[in-house]
Amino acid sequence: MGGSLVPLPLKLAYSLFLVVLVPVYWRNYGPANFLWGSDIALFLVFLSLWLERPLPNSMMAVGLLPFEIAWCVDFLAGSSLFGMAAYMFEPDRPLLLRSLSLFHLALPVLMIWLLHRLGYDRRALLAQTLLAWILLPLTYLLTDPADNINMVFGPGEVAQGWMHPVAYLALGMLLLPVVVFLPMHLILRRACRPPPDGRS
């Protein structure tokens, strides 16, 4: 199949958003913030948009789409369900930062649209599992437990204390592929067409 599958204005608008978001987040949150799965998704979706290759977006659909949808539901409920979007309702947090975080509303829509346009690459399950097995230990080693990025120190906002931190990390690395990635892979493999010829 020839021709572009992603409109150029969408590519440019997404790129412009990242040009704004990256320096603002870097200055206010620091570089470790970009280890968040949602931020990784921003960059991999960027690759799928420009390269028009389905694998990066498929990986994020397998690994992050359930969490992004949960964030959206929590935000629309005023963060009364999961607490994932609670920071969006903190009046002391700068409005610019909260406004930029609204990307969580658009990202799952864009990911689903790209699945429709580019197809679902079945290699995503293995690729996303390998990425998680790299990302989670890096997050554990490089970030402050108080920030609990990617929940590598506990299931909520604070670090857990009921098991050894390394054992908790290992448990998460084992459960994520089984509980989240594999079910999503099975759903997407059934619901989405494979990539067009030459775009795998």
C-alpha positions as CSV (number, residue, x, y, z in Angstrom):
1,M,0.0,0.0,0.0
2,G,1.5,3.3,-1.0
3,G,0.8,6.9,0.1
4,S,0.7,8.4,3.6
5,L,-1.7,7.0,6.1
6,V,-1.3,9.8,8.6
7,P,-2.1,13.4,7.6
8,L,0.8,15.8,7.8
9,P,-1.1,18.4,9.8
10,L,-1.6,15.8,12.6
11,K,2.1,15.0,12.6
12,L,3.0,18.7,12.8
13,A,0.5,19.5,15.5
14,Y,1.7,16.5,17.6
15,S,5.3,17.5,17.1
16,L,4.6,21.1,18.2
17,F,2.9,19.8,21.3
18,L,6.0,17.9,22.2
19,V,8.2,20.9,21.5
20,V,6.2,22.7,24.2
21,L,5.7,19.9,26.7
22,V,9.3,18.5,26.9
23,P,11.1,21.6,28.1
24,V,8.2,22.6,30.5
25,Y,8.2,19.1,32.0
26,W,12.0,19.0,32.2
27,R,12.2,22.3,34.0
28,N,9.3,21.6,36.4
29,Y,9.6,17.8,37.0
30,G,13.1,16.9,36.0
31,P,14.4,14.3,33.5
32,A,13.3,11.3,35.6
33,N,9.7,12.3,34.9
34,F,10.1,11.0,31.3
35,L,10.4,7.5,32.6
36,W,6.7,7.5,33.3
37,G,5.0,5.0,31.0
38,S,2.7,7.7,29.7
39,D,5.6,9.9,28.6
40,I,7.3,6.9,27.0
41,A,4.0,6.4,25.1
42,L,4.1,10.0,23.9
43,F,7.4,9.4,22.2
44,L,6.7,6.0,20.8
45,V,3.4,7.3,19.3
46,F,5.4,10.1,17.8
47,L,7.6,7.5,16.1
48,S,4.5,5.7,14.7
49,L,3.0,9.0,13.4
50,W,6.1,10.0,11.5
51,L,7.4,6.6,10.4
52,E,3.9,5.3,9.8
53,R,5.0,2.0,11.4
54,P,2.6,0.2,13.6
55,L,5.0,-1.5,16.1
56,P,5.7,1.5,18.4
57,N,2.0,2.3,18.7
58,S,1.0,-1.3,19.0
59,M,3.5,-1.7,22.0
60,M,1.9,1.3,23.7
61,A,-1.6,0.0,23.0
62,V,-0.7,-3.4,24.7
63,G,1.1,-1.8,27.6
64,L,-0.4,1.6,28.3
65,L,-3.9,1.9,26.7
66,P,-5.7,0.3,29.7
67,F,-4.0,2.8,32.1
68,E,-4.6,5.7,29.8
69,I,-8.3,4.8,29.6
70,A,-8.4,4.4,33.4
71,W,-6.8,7.9,33.8
72,C,-9.5,9.4,31.5
73,V,-12.3,7.8,33.4
74,D,-10.8,8.9,36.7
75,F,-10.4,12.5,35.4
76,L,-13.9,12.7,34.1
77,A,-15.2,11.4,37.5
78,G,-13.3,14.1,39.3
79,S,-10.6,11.7,40.4
80,S,-13.1,10.0,42.7
81,L,-12.5,6.5,41.4
82,F,-8.8,5.7,41.3
83,G,-6.9,8.8,42.3
84,M,-4.8,8.7,39.1
85,A,-5.8,12.2,38.0
86,A,-5.9,13.7,41.5
87,Y,-3.1,16.1,40.7
88,M,-5.3,17.7,38.0
89,F,-7.5,19.1,40.7
90,E,-4.8,20.6,42.9
91,P,-5.2,24.4,42.9
92,D,-1.6,25.0,43.9
93,R,-0.3,23.1,40.8
94,P,0.4,25.6,37.9
95,L,-2.4,25.8,35.4
96,L,0.1,25.3,32.5
97,L,1.3,21.9,33.9
98,R,-2.3,20.7,34.4
99,S,-3.2,21.9,30.9
100,L,-0.4,20.0,29.3
101,S,-1.4,16.9,31.2
102,L,-4.7,16.9,29.3
103,F,-2.7,14.9,26.7
104,H,-4.0,11.9,28.6
105,L,-7.4,12.5,27.2
106,A,-6.2,12.7,23.6
107,L,-3.5,10.0,23.7
108,P,-5.8,6.9,23.9
109,V,-8.0,8.2,21.1
110,L,-4.9,8.7,18.9
111,M,-3.6,5.3,19.8
112,I,-6.9,3.7,18.8
113,W,-7.0,5.7,15.6
114,L,-3.5,4.6,14.7
115,L,-4.4,1.0,15.3
116,H,-7.2,1.5,12.8
117,R,-4.9,3.3,10.3
118,L,-1.7,1.3,10.7
119,G,-3.0,-2.0,12.0
120,Y,-1.8,-4.0,15.0
121,D,1.7,-5.5,14.9
122,R,1.6,-8.8,16.8
123,R,5.2,-8.5,17.8
124,A,4.0,-5.8,20.3
125,L,3.5,-8.3,23.1
126,L,7.1,-9.4,23.1
127,A,8.5,-6.0,22.4
128,Q,6.4,-4.3,25.1
129,T,7.4,-7.0,27.6
130,L,11.1,-6.5,26.9
131,L,10.6,-2.7,27.2
132,A,8.9,-3.1,30.6
133,W,11.7,-5.3,31.8
134,I,14.2,-2.6,31.0
135,L,12.1,0.4,32.0
136,L,10.9,-0.8,35.5
137,P,14.4,-1.6,36.9
138,L,15.7,1.6,35.5
139,T,12.9,3.5,37.2
140,Y,13.6,1.6,40.4
141,L,17.3,2.5,40.3
142,L,17.1,6.1,39.1
143,T,14.1,7.6,40.8
144,D,13.0,8.7,44.3
145,P,10.7,6.3,46.0
146,A,8.7,9.3,47.1
147,D,7.7,9.9,43.5
148,N,6.8,6.3,42.9
149,I,7.2,6.6,39.1
150,N,5.5,3.7,37.3
151,M,4.5,2.4,40.8
152,V,7.7,0.4,41.1
153,F,7.8,1.1,44.8
154,G,4.1,0.5,45.6
155,P,0.6,0.2,44.2
156,G,-0.4,3.7,45.2
157,E,1.2,7.1,45.8
158,V,3.5,5.8,48.6
159,A,6.0,3.0,48.8
160,Q,4.7,-0.3,50.1
161,G,6.3,-1.9,53.2
162,W,4.8,-5.4,53.3
163,M,7.5,-7.1,51.2
164,H,11.1,-6.5,50.1
165,P,11.2,-3.7,47.5
166,V,13.2,-5.8,45.0
167,A,10.7,-8.7,45.5
168,Y,7.8,-6.2,44.8
169,L,9.6,-5.0,41.7
170,A,10.1,-8.5,40.4
171,L,6.5,-9.4,41.1
172,G,5.4,-6.4,39.1
173,M,7.6,-7.4,36.2
174,L,6.1,-10.8,36.2
175,L,2.5,-9.8,36.6
176,L,2.3,-6.9,34.1
177,P,2.9,-9.1,31.0
178,V,0.4,-11.8,32.2
179,V,-2.3,-9.6,33.7
180,V,-2.2,-6.5,31.3
181,F,-0.1,-7.2,28.2
182,L,-1.3,-10.6,27.2
183,P,-5.1,-9.9,27.6
184,M,-4.6,-6.7,25.6
185,H,-2.6,-8.5,22.9
186,L,-5.4,-11.1,22.5
187,I,-8.1,-8.3,22.3
188,L,-6.2,-6.2,19.8
189,R,-5.1,-9.2,17.7
190,R,-8.8,-10.1,17.3
191,A,-10.2,-6.6,17.0
192,C,-7.6,-5.0,14.7
193,R,-6.4,-5.8,11.2
194,P,-2.7,-6.7,10.6
195,P,-0.4,-4.0,9.2
196,P,-0.6,-3.3,5.5
197,D,2.0,-4.9,3.4
198,G,5.4,-3.2,3.8
199,R,4.5,-1.3,7.0
200,S,5.3,-3.9,9.6
